[in-house]
Amino acid sequence: MKDFSIQRIKNHLFYNTHKLDDGIRKFDADPRIVNAWNRLEKGTQTDADIKILNHELFESKFEGIFRTDYRTAHEAANKVGRPSGLE
């Protein structure tokens, strides 16, 4: 995966605000995401970690292109075969 894609995913997960069900804010911390990110940084990632990356990249692009809320982007990622595996 390209560096700029990894940076986009990092921004999406940790820094950007999103239209969530309870308002516009950043995502809550999720230990599964943190653990996956730590494995990615160490180069010990699993197939499940790569699924998360692909899901979050699609979600980020969908939110940006269609200016939509998180739930719609999340459902679109799942619908096109990019599930995060976190559900």
C-alpha positions, 0 to 999 in steps of 0.5 A, a space after each residue: 500500500 502506498 504511503 499516501 494511502 496509509 497517511 489517509 487511513 491514519 488521518 481518517 481513523 485518528 484525526 478527522 472528524 466524522 458525521 456520527 450518529 451522535 454528532 460531528 466528532 472524532 472516532 472513539 478509541 478502539 483497542 482493536 484498531 490500536 492493536 492493528 496499527 501497532 502490528 502494522 508499524 512493527 511489520 507483524 500485521 495479519 490478514 485481518 489488519 489488512 482488511 481493516 486498512 482496505 475498509 477504512 481507505 474505502 470509507 475515507 474516500 467514500 465520505 470525502 467524495 460523497 460528503 456523507 456520514 460515517 454510517 453510510 460510508 461504512 455500509 457502502 464499504 461492506 456492500 462492495 466487499 470491503 468489510 472491516 471484520 470488526 463487527 
